[in-house]
Amino acid sequence: MKELIEFIAKSLVENPEAITISEEEGEDGTILIKLAAAQEDMGRIIGKQGRTAKAMRTLLNAKATRENKRASLQIME
C-alpha cells in the first residue's frame, strides 16, 4: 500500500525526491500511511478542495479492502 501512495505522490510533484512516506500498523490492525512532501508541492498533493487527497485515500481504501485490512492516509505539513 505504501508503494501505491508513493507512486501517485511522486507522479504529481515537481520534486519527487522530497517525498517521504512511512507506514505504521496500529494495535487494531489499521495501517497508517504518513505522507510528507516539499512545501511548494503540498498544493499538488492536496489538490483543489482536497480532491487529489480524497482520490488517493479512496484508492488506498480500495486496495486495503481487497487485502481485508483497514488503512488511512495522513498528509503531513
N, CA, C, O and CB atoms as a CASP TS submission, in Angstrom:
PFRMAT TS
TARGET T0000
AUTHOR 0000-0000-0000
METHOD Language model
MODEL 1
PARENT N/A
ATOM      1  N   MET     1       0.813  -1.178   0.000  1.00  0.00           N
ATOM      2  CA  MET     1       0.000   0.000   0.000  1.00  0.00           C
ATOM      3  C   MET     1       0.867   1.256   0.000  1.00  0.00           C
ATOM      4  O   MET     1       0.525   2.264  -0.618  1.00  0.00           O
ATOM      5  CB  MET     1      -0.931  -0.010   1.190  1.00  0.00           C
ATOM      6  N   LYS     2       1.974   1.177   0.691  1.00  0.00           N
ATOM      7  CA  LYS     2       2.910   2.303   0.723  1.00  0.00           C
ATOM      8  C   LYS     2       3.412   2.600  -0.687  1.00  0.00           C
ATOM      9  O   LYS     2       3.566   3.764  -1.057  1.00  0.00           O
ATOM     10  CB  LYS     2       4.099   2.003   1.670  1.00  0.00           C
ATOM     11  N   GLU     3       3.663   1.575  -1.461  1.00  0.00           N
ATOM     12  CA  GLU     3       4.179   1.745  -2.813  1.00  0.00           C
ATOM     13  C   GLU     3       3.168   2.452  -3.708  1.00  0.00           C
ATOM     14  O   GLU     3       3.547   3.262  -4.554  1.00  0.00           O
ATOM     15  CB  GLU     3       4.549   0.393  -3.410  1.00  0.00           C
ATOM     16  N   LEU     4       1.883   2.151  -3.527  1.00  0.00           N
ATOM     17  CA  LEU     4       0.833   2.790  -4.316  1.00  0.00           C
ATOM     18  C   LEU     4       0.820   4.295  -4.068  1.00  0.00           C
ATOM     19  O   LEU     4       0.816   5.080  -5.017  1.00  0.00           O
ATOM     20  CB  LEU     4      -0.541   2.183  -3.983  1.00  0.00           C
ATOM     21  N   ILE     5       0.815   4.697  -2.811  1.00  0.00           N
ATOM     22  CA  ILE     5       0.794   6.119  -2.467  1.00  0.00           C
ATOM     23  C   ILE     5       2.081   6.799  -2.926  1.00  0.00           C
ATOM     24  O   ILE     5       2.053   7.937  -3.395  1.00  0.00           O
ATOM     25  CB  ILE     5       0.604   6.305  -0.949  1.00  0.00           C
ATOM     26  N   GLU     6       3.202   6.104  -2.791  1.00  0.00           N
ATOM     27  CA  GLU     6       4.481   6.673  -3.224  1.00  0.00           C
ATOM     28  C   GLU     6       4.480   6.928  -4.731  1.00  0.00           C
ATOM     29  O   GLU     6       4.936   7.980  -5.179  1.00  0.00           O
ATOM     30  CB  GLU     6       5.644   5.733  -2.846  1.00  0.00           C
ATOM     31  N   PHE     7       3.978   5.987  -5.506  1.00  0.00           N
ATOM     32  CA  PHE     7       3.918   6.139  -6.960  1.00  0.00           C
ATOM     33  C   PHE     7       3.037   7.328  -7.349  1.00  0.00           C
ATOM     34  O   PHE     7       3.423   8.144  -8.186  1.00  0.00           O
ATOM     35  CB  PHE     7       3.386   4.848  -7.613  1.00  0.00           C
ATOM     36  N   ILE     8       1.864   7.421  -6.741  1.00  0.00           N
ATOM     37  CA  ILE     8       0.940   8.511  -7.067  1.00  0.00           C
ATOM     38  C   ILE     8       1.551   9.858  -6.685  1.00  0.00           C
ATOM     39  O   ILE     8       1.535  10.799  -7.479  1.00  0.00           O
ATOM     40  CB  ILE     8      -0.413   8.313  -6.345  1.00  0.00           C
ATOM     41  N   ALA     9       2.086   9.946  -5.476  1.00  0.00           N
ATOM     42  CA  ALA     9       2.631  11.216  -4.988  1.00  0.00           C
ATOM     43  C   ALA     9       3.818  11.673  -5.833  1.00  0.00           C
ATOM     44  O   ALA     9       3.906  12.848  -6.188  1.00  0.00           O
ATOM     45  CB  ALA     9       3.055  11.085  -3.521  1.00  0.00           C
ATOM     46  N   LYS    10       4.719  10.768  -6.155  1.00  0.00           N
ATOM     47  CA  LYS    10       5.895  11.143  -6.942  1.00  0.00           C
ATOM     48  C   LYS    10       5.518  11.535  -8.365  1.00  0.00           C
ATOM     49  O   LYS    10       6.230  12.311  -9.003  1.00  0.00           O
ATOM     50  CB  LYS    10       6.899   9.995  -6.970  1.00  0.00           C
ATOM     51  N   SER    11       4.411  11.009  -8.865  1.00  0.00           N
ATOM     52  CA  SER    11       3.947  11.377 -10.201  1.00  0.00           C
ATOM     53  C   SER    11       3.348  12.782 -10.235  1.00  0.00           C
ATOM     54  O   SER    11       3.322  13.421 -11.287  1.00  0.00           O
ATOM     55  CB  SER    11       2.920  10.369 -10.690  1.00  0.00           C
ATOM     56  N   LEU    12       2.874  13.257  -9.102  1.00  0.00           N
ATOM     57  CA  LEU    12       2.193  14.552  -9.045  1.00  0.00           C
ATOM     58  C   LEU    12       3.124  15.742  -8.839  1.00  0.00           C
ATOM     59  O   LEU    12       2.834  16.837  -9.321  1.00  0.00           O
ATOM     60  CB  LEU    12       1.187  14.531  -7.949  1.00  0.00           C
ATOM     61  N   VAL    13       4.219  15.550  -8.143  1.00  0.00           N
ATOM     62  CA  VAL    13       5.023  16.683  -7.680  1.00  0.00           C
ATOM     63  C   VAL    13       6.178  17.009  -8.620  1.00  0.00           C
ATOM     64  O   VAL    13       6.552  16.204  -9.473  1.00  0.00           O
ATOM     65  CB  VAL    13       5.564  16.399  -6.300  1.00  0.00           C
ATOM     66  N   GLU    14       6.736  18.206  -8.445  1.00  0.00           N
ATOM     67  CA  GLU    14       7.898  18.617  -9.230  1.00  0.00           C
ATOM     68  C   GLU    14       9.202  18.168  -8.590  1.00  0.00           C
ATOM     69  O   GLU    14      10.229  18.089  -9.263  1.00  0.00           O
ATOM     70  CB  GLU    14       7.905  20.122  -9.406  1.00  0.00           C
ATOM     71  N   ASN    15       9.170  17.873  -7.289  1.00  0.00           N
ATOM     72  CA  ASN    15      10.369  17.483  -6.550  1.00  0.00           C
ATOM     73  C   ASN    15      10.143  16.100  -5.919  1.00  0.00           C
ATOM     74  O   ASN    15       9.945  16.008  -4.707  1.00  0.00           O
ATOM     75  CB  ASN    15      10.719  18.548  -5.453  1.00  0.00           C
ATOM     76  N   PRO    16      10.170  15.026  -6.718  1.00  0.00           N
ATOM     77  CA  PRO    16       9.819  13.700  -6.188  1.00  0.00           C
ATOM     78  C   PRO    16      10.786  13.160  -5.141  1.00  0.00           C
ATOM     79  O   PRO    16      10.405  12.306  -4.340  1.00  0.00           O
ATOM     80  CB  PRO    16       9.740  12.726  -7.310  1.00  0.00           C
ATOM     81  N   GLU    17      12.031  13.639  -5.129  1.00  0.00           N
ATOM     82  CA  GLU    17      12.962  13.119  -4.121  1.00  0.00           C
ATOM     83  C   GLU    17      12.669  13.666  -2.731  1.00  0.00           C
ATOM     84  O   GLU    17      13.215  13.164  -1.748  1.00  0.00           O
ATOM     85  CB  GLU    17      14.391  13.455  -4.508  1.00  0.00           C
ATOM     86  N   ALA    18      11.818  14.685  -2.629  1.00  0.00           N
ATOM     87  CA  ALA    18      11.449  15.242  -1.320  1.00  0.00           C
ATOM     88  C   ALA    18      10.277  14.496  -0.675  1.00  0.00           C
ATOM     89  O   ALA    18       9.900  14.802   0.456  1.00  0.00           O
ATOM     90  CB  ALA    18      11.095  16.718  -1.466  1.00  0.00           C
ATOM     91  N   ILE    19       9.705  13.534  -1.372  1.00  0.00           N
ATOM     92  CA  ILE    19       8.578  12.760  -0.838  1.00  0.00           C
ATOM     93  C   ILE    19       9.103  11.758   0.189  1.00  0.00           C
ATOM     94  O   ILE    19      10.029  10.997  -0.094  1.00  0.00           O
ATOM     95  CB  ILE    19       7.806  12.024  -1.984  1.00  0.00           C
ATOM     96  N   THR    20       8.513  11.763   1.368  1.00  0.00           N
ATOM     97  CA  THR    20       8.827  10.744   2.374  1.00  0.00           C
ATOM     98  C   THR    20       7.523  10.102   2.831  1.00  0.00           C
ATOM     99  O   THR    20       6.527  10.780   3.086  1.00  0.00           O
ATOM    100  CB  THR    20       9.605  11.360   3.589  1.00  0.00           C
ATOM    101  N   ILE    21       7.558   8.793   2.926  1.00  0.00           N
ATOM    102  CA  ILE    21       6.370   8.039   3.305  1.00  0.00           C
ATOM    103  C   ILE    21       6.757   7.031   4.376  1.00  0.00           C
ATOM    104  O   ILE    21       7.752   6.317   4.248  1.00  0.00           O
ATOM    105  CB  ILE    21       5.735   7.328   2.073  1.00  0.00           C
ATOM    106  N   SER    22       5.960   6.985   5.426  1.00  0.00           N
ATOM    107  CA  SER    22       6.171   5.977   6.464  1.00  0.00           C
ATOM    108  C   SER    22       4.872   5.208   6.657  1.00  0.00           C
ATOM    109  O   SER    22       3.778   5.732   6.445  1.00  0.00           O
ATOM    110  CB  SER    22       6.642   6.630   7.806  1.00  0.00           C
ATOM    111  N   GLU    23       5.018   3.970   7.059  1.00  0.00           N
ATOM    112  CA  GLU    23       3.866   3.091   7.249  1.00  0.00           C
ATOM    113  C   GLU    23       3.927   2.521   8.658  1.00  0.00           C
ATOM    114  O   GLU    23       4.937   1.943   9.060  1.00  0.00           O
ATOM    115  CB  GLU    23       3.838   1.947   6.181  1.00  0.00           C
ATOM    116  N   GLU    24       2.844   2.688   9.402  1.00  0.00           N
ATOM    117  CA  GLU    24       2.764   2.180  10.769  1.00  0.00           C
ATOM    118  C   GLU    24       1.513   1.320  10.899  1.00  0.00           C
ATOM    119  O   GLU    24       0.501   1.572  10.245  1.00  0.00           O
ATOM    120  CB  GLU    24       2.748   3.347  11.806  1.00  0.00           C
ATOM    121  N   GLU    25       1.597   0.312  11.742  1.00  0.00           N
ATOM    122  CA  GLU    25       0.431  -0.525  11.994  1.00  0.00           C
ATOM    123  C   GLU    25      -0.025  -0.307  13.428  1.00  0.00           C
ATOM    124  O   GLU    25       0.756  -0.440  14.370  1.00  0.00           O
ATOM    125  CB  GLU    25       0.747  -2.026  11.732  1.00  0.00           C
ATOM    126  N   GLY    26      -1.295   0.027  13.577  1.00  0.00           N
ATOM    127  CA  GLY    26      -1.860   0.272  14.894  1.00  0.00           C
ATOM    128  C   GLY    26      -2.200  -1.019  15.609  1.00  0.00           C
ATOM    129  O   GLY    26      -2.088  -2.109  15.047  1.00  0.00           O
ATOM    130  N   GLU    27      -2.619  -0.880  16.862  1.00  0.00           N
ATOM    131  CA  GLU    27      -2.962  -2.051  17.668  1.00  0.00           C
ATOM    132  C   GLU    27      -4.154  -2.810  17.101  1.00  0.00           C
ATOM    133  O   GLU    27      -4.232  -4.033  17.219  1.00  0.00           O
ATOM    134  CB  GLU    27      -3.255  -1.633  19.095  1.00  0.00           C
ATOM    135  N   ASP    28      -5.077  -2.085  16.489  1.00  0.00           N
ATOM    136  CA  ASP    28      -6.271  -2.726  15.942  1.00  0.00           C
ATOM    137  C   ASP    28      -6.061  -3.249  14.524  1.00  0.00           C
ATOM    138  O   ASP    28      -7.015  -3.693  13.884  1.00  0.00           O
ATOM    139  CB  ASP    28      -7.425  -1.755  15.956  1.00  0.00           C
ATOM    140  N   GLY    29      -4.833  -3.202  14.027  1.00  0.00           N
ATOM    141  CA  GLY    29      -4.528  -3.716  12.701  1.00  0.00           C
ATOM    142  C   GLY    29      -4.670  -2.686  11.596  1.00  0.00           C
ATOM    143  O   GLY    29      -4.417  -2.994  10.432  1.00  0.00           O
ATOM    144  N   THR    30      -5.066  -1.480  11.936  1.00  0.00           N
ATOM    145  CA  THR    30      -5.196  -0.416  10.945  1.00  0.00           C
ATOM    146  C   THR    30      -3.811   0.056  10.515  1.00  0.00           C
ATOM    147  O   THR    30      -2.925   0.251  11.348  1.00  0.00           O
ATOM    148  CB  THR    30      -6.025   0.765  11.508  1.00  0.00           C
ATOM    149  N   ILE    31      -3.637   0.235   9.232  1.00  0.00           N
ATOM    150  CA  ILE    31      -2.369   0.707   8.692  1.00  0.00           C
ATOM    151  C   ILE    31      -2.473   2.212   8.477  1.00  0.00           C
ATOM    152  O   ILE    31      -3.391   2.690   7.811  1.00  0.00           O
ATOM    153  CB  ILE    31      -2.007  -0.030   7.359  1.00  0.00           C
ATOM    154  N   LEU    32      -1.532   2.951   9.044  1.00  0.00           N
ATOM    155  CA  LEU    32      -1.484   4.403   8.894  1.00  0.00           C
ATOM    156  C   LEU    32      -0.300   4.748   8.006  1.00  0.00           C
ATOM    157  O   LEU    32       0.843   4.413   8.318  1.00  0.00           O
ATOM    158  CB  LEU    32      -1.375   5.119  10.280  1.00  0.00           C
ATOM    159  N   ILE    33      -0.581   5.418   6.902  1.00  0.00           N
ATOM    160  CA  ILE    33       0.468   5.845   5.990  1.00  0.00           C
ATOM    161  C   ILE    33       0.597   7.357   6.113  1.00  0.00           C
ATOM    162  O   ILE    33      -0.368   8.094   5.914  1.00  0.00           O
ATOM    163  CB  ILE    33       0.160   5.414   4.515  1.00  0.00           C
ATOM    164  N   LYS    34       1.812   7.809   6.445  1.00  0.00           N
ATOM    165  CA  LYS    34       2.084   9.240   6.591  1.00  0.00           C
ATOM    166  C   LYS    34       2.877   9.705   5.379  1.00  0.00           C
ATOM    167  O   LYS    34       3.905   9.123   5.032  1.00  0.00           O
ATOM    168  CB  LYS    34       2.860   9.541   7.916  1.00  0.00           C
ATOM    169  N   LEU    35       2.389  10.755   4.744  1.00  0.00           N
ATOM    170  CA  LEU    35       2.993  11.294   3.531  1.00  0.00           C
ATOM    171  C   LEU    35       3.460  12.720   3.793  1.00  0.00           C
ATOM    172  O   LEU    35       2.687  13.553   4.266  1.00  0.00           O
ATOM    173  CB  LEU    35       1.995  11.251   2.345  1.00  0.00           C
ATOM    174  N   ALA    36       4.716  12.997   3.486  1.00  0.00           N
ATOM    175  CA  ALA    36       5.260  14.351   3.609  1.00  0.00           C
ATOM    176  C   ALA    36       5.918  14.724   2.285  1.00  0.00           C
ATOM    177  O   ALA    36       6.534  13.890   1.621  1.00  0.00           O
ATOM    178  CB  ALA    36       6.285  14.452   4.795  1.00  0.00           C
ATOM    179  N   ALA    37       5.773  15.993   1.918  1.00  0.00           N
ATOM    180  CA  ALA    37       6.348  16.485   0.667  1.00  0.00           C
ATOM    181  C   ALA    37       6.913  17.876   0.904  1.00  0.00           C
ATOM    182  O   ALA    37       6.702  18.476   1.959  1.00  0.00           O
ATOM    183  CB  ALA    37       5.287  16.503  -0.476  1.00  0.00           C
ATOM    184  N   ALA    38       7.626  18.377  -0.082  1.00  0.00           N
ATOM    185  CA  ALA    38       8.147  19.741  -0.004  1.00  0.00           C
ATOM    186  C   ALA    38       6.976  20.716   0.070  1.00  0.00           C
ATOM    187  O   ALA    38       5.911  20.463  -0.494  1.00  0.00           O
ATOM    188  CB  ALA    38       9.061  20.064  -1.227  1.00  0.00           C
ATOM    189  N   GLN    39       7.176  21.817   0.759  1.00  0.00           N
ATOM    190  CA  GLN    39       6.099  22.791   0.976  1.00  0.00           C
ATOM    191  C   GLN    39       5.505  23.282  -0.345  1.00  0.00           C
ATOM    192  O   GLN    39       4.292  23.458  -0.449  1.00  0.00           O
ATOM    193  CB  GLN    39       6.620  23.984   1.785  1.00  0.00           C
ATOM    194  N   GLU    40       6.350  23.502  -1.351  1.00  0.00           N
ATOM    195  CA  GLU    40       5.848  24.011  -2.632  1.00  0.00           C
ATOM    196  C   GLU    40       5.033  22.971  -3.409  1.00  0.00           C
ATOM    197  O   GLU    40       4.320  23.327  -4.347  1.00  0.00           O
ATOM    198  CB  GLU    40       7.010  24.482  -3.485  1.00  0.00           C
ATOM    199  N   ASP    41       5.129  21.705  -3.036  1.00  0.00           N
ATOM    200  CA  ASP    41       4.371  20.644  -3.704  1.00  0.00           C
ATOM    201  C   ASP    41       3.100  20.248  -2.958  1.00  0.00           C
ATOM    202  O   ASP    41       2.328  19.430  -3.458  1.00  0.00           O
ATOM    203  CB  ASP    41       5.243  19.431  -3.875  1.00  0.00           C
ATOM    204  N   MET    42       2.869  20.807  -1.782  1.00  0.00           N
ATOM    205  CA  MET    42       1.700  20.408  -0.995  1.00  0.00           C
ATOM    206  C   MET    42       0.389  20.706  -1.717  1.00  0.00           C
ATOM    207  O   MET    42      -0.572  19.947  -1.591  1.00  0.00           O
ATOM    208  CB  MET    42       1.714  21.113   0.350  1.00  0.00           C
ATOM    209  N   GLY    43       0.341  21.792  -2.466  1.00  0.00           N
ATOM    210  CA  GLY    43      -0.869  22.120  -3.222  1.00  0.00           C
ATOM    211  C   GLY    43      -1.205  21.055  -4.245  1.00  0.00           C
ATOM    212  O   GLY    43      -2.377  20.748  -4.461  1.00  0.00           O
ATOM    213  N   ARG    44      -0.195  20.493  -4.871  1.00  0.00           N
ATOM    214  CA  ARG    44      -0.424  19.427  -5.855  1.00  0.00           C
ATOM    215  C   ARG    44      -0.877  18.139  -5.178  1.00  0.00           C
ATOM    216  O   ARG    44      -1.707  17.411  -5.723  1.00  0.00           O
ATOM    217  CB  ARG    44       0.850  19.168  -6.671  1.00  0.00           C
ATOM    218  N   ILE    45      -0.344  17.855  -4.004  1.00  0.00           N
ATOM    219  CA  ILE    45      -0.718  16.643  -3.271  1.00  0.00           C
ATOM    220  C   ILE    45      -2.160  16.738  -2.781  1.00  0.00           C
ATOM    221  O   ILE    45      -2.927  15.783  -2.903  1.00  0.00           O
ATOM    222  CB  ILE    45       0.236  16.413  -2.080  1.00  0.00           C
ATOM    223  N   ILE    46      -2.523  17.885  -2.230  1.00  0.00           N
ATOM    224  CA  ILE    46      -3.866  18.050  -1.674  1.00  0.00           C
ATOM    225  C   ILE    46      -4.889  18.280  -2.780  1.00  0.00           C
ATOM    226  O   ILE    46      -5.982  17.716  -2.733  1.00  0.00           O
ATOM    227  CB  ILE    46      -3.895  19.217  -0.679  1.00  0.00           C
ATOM    228  N   GLY    47      -4.555  19.090  -3.763  1.00  0.00           N
ATOM    229  CA  GLY    47      -5.461  19.345  -4.871  1.00  0.00           C
ATOM    230  C   GLY    47      -6.519  20.379  -4.534  1.00  0.00           C
ATOM    231  O   GLY    47      -6.676  20.783  -3.382  1.00  0.00           O
ATOM    232  N   LYS    48      -7.236  20.793  -5.557  1.00  0.00           N
ATOM    233  CA  LYS    48      -8.287  21.789  -5.386  1.00  0.00           C
ATOM    234  C   LYS    48      -9.396  21.218  -4.522  1.00  0.00           C
ATOM    235  O   LYS    48      -9.973  20.180  -4.847  1.00  0.00           O
ATOM    236  CB  LYS    48      -8.842  22.246  -6.751  1.00  0.00           C
ATOM    237  N   GLN    49      -9.691  21.890  -3.431  1.00  0.00           N
ATOM    238  CA  GLN    49     -10.704  21.484  -2.447  1.00  0.00           C
ATOM    239  C   GLN    49     -10.450  20.073  -1.904  1.00  0.00           C
ATOM    240  O   GLN    49     -11.381  19.386  -1.483  1.00  0.00           O
ATOM    241  CB  GLN    49     -12.098  21.551  -3.075  1.00  0.00           C
ATOM    242  N   GLY    50      -9.187  19.651  -1.918  1.00  0.00           N
ATOM    243  CA  GLY    50      -8.821  18.354  -1.358  1.00  0.00           C
ATOM    244  C   GLY    50      -9.171  17.163  -2.227  1.00  0.00           C
ATOM    245  O   GLY    50      -9.174  16.027  -1.753  1.00  0.00           O
ATOM    246  N   ARG    51      -9.463  17.407  -3.483  1.00  0.00           N
ATOM    247  CA  ARG    51      -9.908  16.312  -4.362  1.00  0.00           C
ATOM    248  C   ARG    51      -8.818  15.275  -4.617  1.00  0.00           C
ATOM    249  O   ARG    51      -9.098  14.077  -4.645  1.00  0.00           O
ATOM    250  CB  ARG    51     -10.381  16.876  -5.688  1.00  0.00           C
ATOM    251  N   THR    52      -7.585  15.725  -4.803  1.00  0.00           N
ATOM    252  CA  THR    52      -6.496  14.777  -5.058  1.00  0.00           C
ATOM    253  C   THR    52      -6.234  13.920  -3.828  1.00  0.00           C
ATOM    254  O   THR    52      -6.044  12.710  -3.941  1.00  0.00           O
ATOM    255  CB  THR    52      -5.213  15.522  -5.469  1.00  0.00           C
ATOM    256  N   ALA    53      -6.223  14.540  -2.659  1.00  0.00           N
ATOM    257  CA  ALA    53      -6.017  13.789  -1.416  1.00  0.00           C
ATOM    258  C   ALA    53      -7.152  12.792  -1.203  1.00  0.00           C
ATOM    259  O   ALA    53      -6.914  11.660  -0.781  1.00  0.00           O
ATOM    260  CB  ALA    53      -5.915  14.750  -0.209  1.00  0.00           C
ATOM    261  N   LYS    54      -8.368  13.204  -1.490  1.00  0.00           N
ATOM    262  CA  LYS    54      -9.521  12.307  -1.332  1.00  0.00           C
ATOM    263  C   LYS    54      -9.420  11.128  -2.301  1.00  0.00           C
ATOM    264  O   LYS    54      -9.742   9.996  -1.940  1.00  0.00           O
ATOM    265  CB  LYS    54     -10.847  13.076  -1.564  1.00  0.00           C
ATOM    266  N   ALA    55      -8.974  11.394  -3.522  1.00  0.00           N
ATOM    267  CA  ALA    55      -8.818  10.325  -4.505  1.00  0.00           C
ATOM    268  C   ALA    55      -7.745   9.329  -4.064  1.00  0.00           C
ATOM    269  O   ALA    55      -7.920   8.121  -4.224  1.00  0.00           O
ATOM    270  CB  ALA    55      -8.464  10.911  -5.878  1.00  0.00           C
ATOM    271  N   MET    56      -6.633   9.830  -3.508  1.00  0.00           N
ATOM    272  CA  MET    56      -5.590   8.927  -3.011  1.00  0.00           C
ATOM    273  C   MET    56      -6.118   8.079  -1.862  1.00  0.00           C
ATOM    274  O   MET    56      -5.818   6.888  -1.778  1.00  0.00           O
ATOM    275  CB  MET    56      -4.353   9.724  -2.556  1.00  0.00           C
ATOM    276  N   ARG    57      -6.899   8.683  -0.981  1.00  0.00           N
ATOM    277  CA  ARG    57      -7.482   7.925   0.140  1.00  0.00           C
ATOM    278  C   ARG    57      -8.457   6.866  -0.365  1.00  0.00           C
ATOM    279  O   ARG    57      -8.508   5.760   0.174  1.00  0.00           O
ATOM    280  CB  ARG    57      -8.201   8.875   1.121  1.00  0.00           C
ATOM    281  N   THR    58      -9.229   7.201  -1.398  1.00  0.00           N
ATOM    282  CA  THR    58     -10.173   6.244  -1.972  1.00  0.00           C
ATOM    283  C   THR    58      -9.437   5.050  -2.567  1.00  0.00           C
ATOM    284  O   THR    58      -9.834   3.905  -2.349  1.00  0.00           O
ATOM    285  CB  THR    58     -11.039   6.918  -3.043  1.00  0.00           C
ATOM    286  N   LEU    59      -8.368   5.308  -3.316  1.00  0.00           N
ATOM    287  CA  LEU    59      -7.580   4.216  -3.894  1.00  0.00           C
ATOM    288  C   LEU    59      -6.922   3.372  -2.808  1.00  0.00           C
ATOM    289  O   LEU    59      -6.873   2.147  -2.912  1.00  0.00           O
ATOM    290  CB  LEU    59      -6.512   4.773  -4.841  1.00  0.00           C
ATOM    291  N   LEU    60      -6.422   4.024  -1.774  1.00  0.00           N
ATOM    292  CA  LEU    60      -5.803   3.310  -0.659  1.00  0.00           C
ATOM    293  C   LEU    60      -6.818   2.408   0.036  1.00  0.00           C
ATOM    294  O   LEU    60      -6.515   1.256   0.350  1.00  0.00           O
ATOM    295  CB  LEU    60      -5.199   4.303   0.347  1.00  0.00           C
ATOM    296  N   ASN    61      -8.017   2.926   0.277  1.00  0.00           N
ATOM    297  CA  ASN    61      -9.057   2.124   0.920  1.00  0.00           C
ATOM    298  C   ASN    61      -9.496   0.957   0.045  1.00  0.00           C
ATOM    299  O   ASN    61      -9.795  -0.121   0.558  1.00  0.00           O
ATOM    300  CB  ASN    61     -10.256   2.994   1.256  1.00  0.00           C
ATOM    301  N   ALA    62      -9.537   1.161  -1.273  1.00  0.00           N
ATOM    302  CA  ALA    62      -9.902   0.071  -2.178  1.00  0.00           C
ATOM    303  C   ALA    62      -8.864  -1.047  -2.114  1.00  0.00           C
ATOM    304  O   ALA    62      -9.216  -2.225  -2.054  1.00  0.00           O
ATOM    305  CB  ALA    62     -10.041   0.590  -3.623  1.00  0.00           C
ATOM    306  N   LYS    63      -7.586  -0.674  -2.127  1.00  0.00           N
ATOM    307  CA  LYS    63      -6.520  -1.687  -2.039  1.00  0.00           C
ATOM    308  C   LYS    63      -6.553  -2.390  -0.688  1.00  0.00           C
ATOM    309  O   LYS    63      -6.384  -3.607  -0.619  1.00  0.00           O
ATOM    310  CB  LYS    63      -5.136  -1.043  -2.263  1.00  0.00           C
ATOM    311  N   ALA    64      -6.767  -1.636   0.380  1.00  0.00           N
ATOM    312  CA  ALA    64      -6.825  -2.233   1.718  1.00  0.00           C
ATOM    313  C   ALA    64      -8.004  -3.194   1.837  1.00  0.00           C
ATOM    314  O   ALA    64      -7.880  -4.257   2.444  1.00  0.00           O
ATOM    315  CB  ALA    64      -6.929  -1.137   2.791  1.00  0.00           C
ATOM    316  N   THR    65      -9.133  -2.829   1.267  1.00  0.00           N
ATOM    317  CA  THR    65     -10.314  -3.688   1.318  1.00  0.00           C
ATOM    318  C   THR    65     -10.057  -5.004   0.594  1.00  0.00           C
ATOM    319  O   THR    65     -10.503  -6.057   1.049  1.00  0.00           O
ATOM    320  CB  THR    65     -11.525  -2.974   0.703  1.00  0.00           C
ATOM    321  N   ARG    66      -9.350  -4.954  -0.516  1.00  0.00           N
ATOM    322  CA  ARG    66      -9.027  -6.181  -1.256  1.00  0.00           C
ATOM    323  C   ARG    66      -8.146  -7.114  -0.432  1.00  0.00           C
ATOM    324  O   ARG    66      -8.184  -8.332  -0.605  1.00  0.00           O
ATOM    325  CB  ARG    66      -8.329  -5.839  -2.577  1.00  0.00           C
ATOM    326  N   GLU    67      -7.352  -6.531   0.468  1.00  0.00           N
ATOM    327  CA  GLU    67      -6.465  -7.323   1.321  1.00  0.00           C
ATOM    328  C   GLU    67      -7.069  -7.574   2.701  1.00  0.00           C
ATOM    329  O   GLU    67      -6.380  -8.045   3.606  1.00  0.00           O
ATOM    330  CB  GLU    67      -5.123  -6.623   1.469  1.00  0.00           C
ATOM    331  N   ASN    68      -8.357  -7.259   2.860  1.00  0.00           N
ATOM    332  CA  ASN    68      -9.073  -7.428   4.136  1.00  0.00           C
ATOM    333  C   ASN    68      -8.384  -6.689   5.281  1.00  0.00           C
ATOM    334  O   ASN    68      -8.213  -7.229   6.375  1.00  0.00           O
ATOM    335  CB  ASN    68      -9.190  -8.915   4.482  1.00  0.00           C
ATOM    336  N   LYS    69      -7.994  -5.452   5.009  1.00  0.00           N
ATOM    337  CA  LYS    69      -7.343  -4.607   6.000  1.00  0.00           C
ATOM    338  C   LYS    69      -8.016  -3.242   6.005  1.00  0.00           C
ATOM    339  O   LYS    69      -8.869  -2.952   5.167  1.00  0.00           O
ATOM    340  CB  LYS    69      -5.824  -4.473   5.711  1.00  0.00           C
ATOM    341  N   ARG    70      -7.620  -2.413   6.959  1.00  0.00           N
ATOM    342  CA  ARG    70      -8.071  -1.020   7.012  1.00  0.00           C
ATOM    343  C   ARG    70      -6.839  -0.138   6.924  1.00  0.00           C
ATOM    344  O   ARG    70      -5.793  -0.449   7.494  1.00  0.00           O
ATOM    345  CB  ARG    70      -8.894  -0.719   8.321  1.00  0.00           C
ATOM    346  N   ALA    71      -6.977   0.966   6.201  1.00  0.00           N
ATOM    347  CA  ALA    71      -5.838   1.863   6.037  1.00  0.00           C
ATOM    348  C   ALA    71      -6.313   3.307   6.026  1.00  0.00           C
ATOM    349  O   ALA    71      -7.450   3.606   5.659  1.00  0.00           O
ATOM    350  CB  ALA    71      -5.066   1.539   4.744  1.00  0.00           C
ATOM    351  N   SER    72      -5.418   4.190   6.436  1.00  0.00           N
ATOM    352  CA  SER    72      -5.714   5.618   6.368  1.00  0.00           C
ATOM    353  C   SER    72      -4.458   6.362   5.935  1.00  0.00           C
ATOM    354  O   SER    72      -3.336   5.910   6.162  1.00  0.00           O
ATOM    355  CB  SER    72      -6.231   6.153   7.737  1.00  0.00           C
ATOM    356  N   LEU    73      -4.675   7.502   5.312  1.00  0.00           N
ATOM    357  CA  LEU    73      -3.587   8.330   4.805  1.00  0.00           C
ATOM    358  C   LEU    73      -3.576   9.643   5.564  1.00  0.00           C
ATOM    359  O   LEU    73      -4.597  10.323   5.665  1.00  0.00           O
ATOM    360  CB  LEU    73      -3.729   8.576   3.280  1.00  0.00           C
ATOM    361  N   GLN    74      -2.422   9.990   6.094  1.00  0.00           N
ATOM    362  CA  GLN    74      -2.256  11.259   6.793  1.00  0.00           C
ATOM    363  C   GLN    74      -1.215  12.070   6.033  1.00  0.00           C
ATOM    364  O   GLN    74      -0.086  11.619   5.834  1.00  0.00           O
ATOM    365  CB  GLN    74      -1.832  11.044   8.293  1.00  0.00           C
ATOM    366  N   ILE    75      -1.604  13.270   5.610  1.00  0.00           N
ATOM    367  CA  ILE    75      -0.692  14.141   4.884  1.00  0.00           C
ATOM    368  C   ILE    75      -0.081  15.115   5.881  1.00  0.00           C
ATOM    369  O   ILE    75      -0.784  15.915   6.499  1.00  0.00           O
ATOM    370  CB  ILE    75      -1.423  14.898   3.727  1.00  0.00           C
ATOM    371  N   MET    76       1.229  15.037   6.028  1.00  0.00           N
ATOM    372  CA  MET    76       1.963  15.856   6.996  1.00  0.00           C
ATOM    373  C   MET    76       2.370  17.174   6.341  1.00  0.00           C
ATOM    374  O   MET    76       2.713  17.210   5.160  1.00  0.00           O
ATOM    375  CB  MET    76       3.216  15.098   7.530  1.00  0.00           C
ATOM    376  N   GLU    77       2.329  18.245   7.112  1.00  0.00           N
ATOM    377  CA  GLU    77       2.745  19.546   6.577  1.00  0.00           C
ATOM    378  C   GLU    77       4.141  19.895   7.007  1.00  0.00           C
ATOM    379  O   GLU    77       4.651  20.955   6.647  1.00  0.00           O
ATOM    380  CB  GLU    77       1.792  20.637   7.014  1.00  0.00           C
TER
END
